[in-house]
Amino acid sequence: MSVSPQSAPAPAHISAMVQNLALIALGVMLAAVGAAYLVDQASRSDGRRLPALTDSAVIAQTVGGRELTIPENWFRFGEQMQSGFVSQVDLSVELALGPVEVTLLPRSRAKTSSELLDTVYVHQFKPGQINGVPGLVGQRLDDKDGYVGETVWYDALAPRPFVAKCIAAVEPGAPDKCVRTVHLASGLAAIYSFEAGVLLRWRDFDADMALWLDRIGAQ
């Protein structure tokens, strides 16, 4: 019985060539993965020190008519490190409570979290309250209104309450993230972003933050 050309065994040199090409392709793929890993590691670690109240090299910027003197090491984004008039400033600070990202902008551009509690959040609460942060009331927001996995924590007893909205982490094991917006006496608004664990010491938040805001003239 004859064997068709399609089913005939490939010559040895062709088989070896196919194997070599496969090995080369695998090597190229591994090299690409390795290069991507190195780039990722480099982007995550730029050698910068943690921000500190004692940082000395500063840049003068004016936001919403308020002149600020900001240490270079506090800037979250390098492209913002230039003097003059700016629309907002994005900073990273290290409170005793934990790291906090701060965005400073004119007051007219941001409603406070306490305002949103009275005008928006209160109408979106699911029935019932949740516990977990001593001194704060926790209430989940209704999923159908676009607030999937979000919870508002607030001080129900204060006339100007501490209010933060937190969203559940997407990645398993990652911390939940919270956002809080306040108006400062300087005429600026401050938007704070931090891990949910910071809420456990929420009573100390404003006093600790005031040290950093005073340092740059934003308080």
C-alpha positions as CSV (number, residue, x, y, z in Angstrom):
1,M,0.0,0.0,0.0
2,S,1.4,3.4,-1.0
3,V,1.7,6.2,1.4
4,S,0.3,9.6,0.3
5,P,2.7,12.6,0.4
6,Q,0.6,14.3,3.1
7,S,1.2,11.5,5.6
8,A,4.8,10.7,4.8
9,P,7.2,11.3,7.7
10,A,9.1,14.6,7.5
11,P,12.9,14.3,6.8
12,A,15.1,14.5,9.9
13,H,16.6,17.9,9.0
14,I,13.1,19.5,8.6
15,S,12.0,18.1,12.0
16,A,15.2,19.5,13.6
17,M,14.6,22.9,11.9
18,V,11.1,23.1,13.3
19,Q,12.3,22.3,16.8
20,N,15.0,25.0,16.5
21,L,12.4,27.6,15.4
22,A,10.2,26.6,18.3
23,L,13.1,27.1,20.8
24,I,13.9,30.4,19.3
25,A,10.3,31.6,19.5
26,L,10.2,30.4,23.2
27,G,13.4,32.3,23.9
28,V,12.1,35.5,22.3
29,M,8.9,35.2,24.3
30,L,10.8,34.7,27.6
31,A,13.1,37.6,26.8
32,A,10.0,39.8,26.2
33,V,8.5,38.8,29.5
34,G,11.7,39.5,31.3
35,A,12.1,42.9,29.7
36,A,8.5,43.7,30.7
37,Y,9.1,42.7,34.3
38,L,12.2,44.9,34.5
39,V,10.4,47.9,33.1
40,D,7.5,47.3,35.6
41,Q,10.0,47.1,38.5
42,A,11.7,50.2,37.4
43,S,8.4,52.1,37.2
44,R,7.5,51.0,40.7
45,S,10.8,51.9,42.3
46,D,12.2,55.3,41.3
47,G,14.5,55.6,44.3
48,R,12.6,58.5,45.9
49,R,12.5,58.9,49.6
50,L,9.2,58.9,51.5
51,P,7.9,62.4,52.0
52,A,8.7,64.1,55.3
53,L,7.8,67.3,57.1
54,T,11.6,68.1,57.1
55,D,12.0,68.0,53.3
56,S,13.7,71.2,52.4
57,A,14.0,71.7,48.5
58,V,10.7,73.5,47.6
59,I,8.8,74.8,44.7
60,A,6.4,77.8,44.8
61,Q,3.0,77.3,43.2
62,T,-0.2,79.3,43.2
63,V,-3.5,77.4,43.3
64,G,-6.9,79.2,43.4
65,G,-5.1,82.4,44.4
66,R,-3.3,80.8,47.2
67,E,0.5,80.6,47.1
68,L,2.0,77.3,48.3
69,T,5.6,76.4,49.0
70,I,5.8,72.6,48.4
71,P,8.7,70.3,49.0
72,E,9.7,68.6,45.7
73,N,9.6,65.2,47.4
74,W,5.9,65.5,48.1
75,F,4.8,65.7,44.4
76,R,3.0,62.7,43.2
77,F,3.8,63.4,39.5
78,G,7.1,64.7,38.2
79,E,5.5,66.8,35.5
80,Q,3.9,69.0,38.1
81,M,7.2,70.0,39.6
82,Q,7.4,73.5,38.2
83,S,6.7,76.9,39.8
84,G,3.9,79.3,38.8
85,F,0.1,79.2,38.5
86,V,-1.5,75.7,38.4
87,S,-5.0,74.4,38.4
88,Q,-4.4,71.7,41.0
89,V,-1.6,70.0,42.9
90,D,-1.3,66.2,43.5
91,L,0.8,65.2,46.5
92,S,1.7,62.2,48.6
93,V,2.2,62.5,52.4
94,E,3.0,60.1,55.2
95,L,0.7,60.6,58.2
96,A,1.3,58.7,61.4
97,L,-1.9,56.9,60.4
98,G,-0.5,55.8,57.0
99,P,0.2,57.1,53.5
100,V,-2.4,59.6,52.1
101,E,-2.7,61.0,48.6
102,V,-3.8,64.7,48.5
103,T,-5.2,66.7,45.7
104,L,-5.4,70.5,46.3
105,L,-7.7,72.6,44.0
106,P,-9.9,75.7,44.2
107,R,-12.8,75.2,46.5
108,S,-15.4,75.9,43.8
109,R,-14.3,72.8,42.0
110,A,-15.2,70.2,44.7
111,K,-18.1,69.5,47.0
112,T,-17.2,68.3,50.5
113,S,-18.0,64.8,51.5
114,S,-20.3,66.1,54.2
115,E,-22.3,68.0,51.6
116,L,-22.6,64.9,49.5
117,L,-23.8,63.0,52.5
118,D,-26.8,65.3,52.9
119,T,-27.6,65.8,49.2
120,V,-26.6,62.5,47.5
121,Y,-25.6,59.6,49.7
122,V,-28.5,59.7,52.1
123,H,-30.9,59.0,49.2
124,Q,-28.8,56.0,48.0
125,F,-28.4,54.1,51.3
126,K,-29.4,50.5,51.5
127,P,-31.5,49.6,54.6
128,G,-29.5,48.8,57.8
129,Q,-26.1,49.9,59.1
130,I,-22.8,48.1,59.3
131,N,-20.1,48.1,62.0
132,G,-16.4,48.0,61.7
133,V,-15.1,51.5,62.5
134,P,-15.6,52.6,66.1
135,G,-17.4,56.0,66.3
136,L,-18.5,55.9,62.7
137,V,-21.7,54.7,61.1
138,G,-21.3,52.6,58.0
139,Q,-24.0,52.3,55.3
140,R,-23.7,50.6,52.0
141,L,-24.8,52.4,48.8
142,D,-27.4,50.9,46.5
143,D,-25.8,48.9,43.7
144,K,-28.5,49.8,41.2
145,D,-27.4,53.5,41.4
146,G,-23.9,52.7,40.2
147,Y,-22.3,52.4,43.6
148,V,-21.3,48.7,43.5
149,G,-19.2,47.7,46.5
150,E,-19.2,51.2,48.0
151,T,-19.8,52.2,51.6
152,V,-20.1,55.6,53.3
153,W,-18.7,56.0,56.8
154,Y,-19.7,59.1,58.8
155,D,-19.9,60.6,62.2
156,A,-23.6,60.9,62.9
157,L,-23.2,63.1,66.0
158,A,-21.1,66.0,64.6
159,P,-22.6,69.2,63.0
160,R,-19.7,69.0,60.4
161,P,-19.2,65.3,60.3
162,F,-16.2,63.3,59.2
163,V,-17.4,61.5,56.0
164,A,-15.5,59.1,53.8
165,K,-16.7,56.9,50.9
166,C,-14.9,53.6,50.4
167,I,-14.9,51.1,47.6
168,A,-14.2,47.5,47.9
169,A,-10.9,46.3,46.4
170,V,-11.1,44.5,43.1
171,E,-8.0,42.3,43.6
172,P,-8.2,39.6,46.4
173,G,-6.3,40.6,49.5
174,A,-5.9,44.3,48.4
175,P,-7.1,46.9,50.9
176,D,-10.3,48.9,50.3
177,K,-9.7,52.5,49.2
178,C,-11.4,55.6,50.6
179,V,-11.9,59.1,49.5
180,R,-12.8,62.2,51.5
181,T,-13.1,65.8,50.4
182,V,-13.0,68.9,52.7
183,H,-12.9,72.6,52.3
184,L,-9.9,74.4,54.0
185,A,-9.9,77.8,55.6
186,S,-7.3,78.9,52.9
187,G,-10.0,78.8,50.3
188,L,-8.8,75.5,48.8
189,A,-10.4,72.1,48.7
190,A,-8.5,69.0,49.6
191,I,-9.3,65.5,48.3
192,Y,-7.8,62.8,50.4
193,S,-7.3,59.2,49.2
194,F,-6.2,56.5,51.6
195,E,-6.5,52.8,52.5
196,A,-9.5,51.9,54.6
197,G,-7.4,50.9,57.6
198,V,-6.7,54.7,58.2
199,L,-10.4,55.0,59.3
200,L,-9.7,53.2,62.5
201,R,-8.0,56.4,63.7
202,W,-10.3,58.8,62.0
203,R,-10.4,61.2,65.0
204,D,-6.7,62.0,64.5
205,F,-6.9,62.5,60.7
206,D,-7.4,66.2,60.6
207,A,-4.9,67.1,63.3
208,D,-2.2,65.0,61.6
209,M,-3.0,66.4,58.2
210,A,-2.9,70.0,59.5
211,L,0.8,69.6,60.1
212,W,1.4,68.9,56.4
213,L,-1.0,71.5,55.1
214,D,0.5,74.2,57.5
215,R,4.0,73.3,56.2
216,I,3.1,74.4,52.6
217,G,0.6,77.2,53.5
218,A,-2.5,75.4,52.5
219,Q,-4.3,75.2,55.8
